[in-house]
Amino acid sequence: MRKDGIIIEAPAEVRRAEPGPSVLAALLSISAGLAVLIVGALWYAFFQIW
């Protein structure tokens, strides 16, 4: 919707464009899990070599 050359959107339309908290929480959990797995694998590999 346009009003005087400014684009105005309804709050529902704006909210649809943003990822919800569940998406952000899932992304954070996956990222943290992968980081822990990678660090654990490197730690294990390091102590197996020495």
Phi, psi and omega in degrees: 000139180244139176221115181054040177081001179252133179280124180240129179241149178291152180304325180295321179293320180294317181296327180295333183281339182267139174293138182287170180298331180293323179293316181294320179294320179295317180297318179296317180296315180296316180298315180294319178298316179295320179298316180296317179297317181294315179296319178297318179295318179295318179300312180299314180297318181298315183282343174283326182287319184271000000 
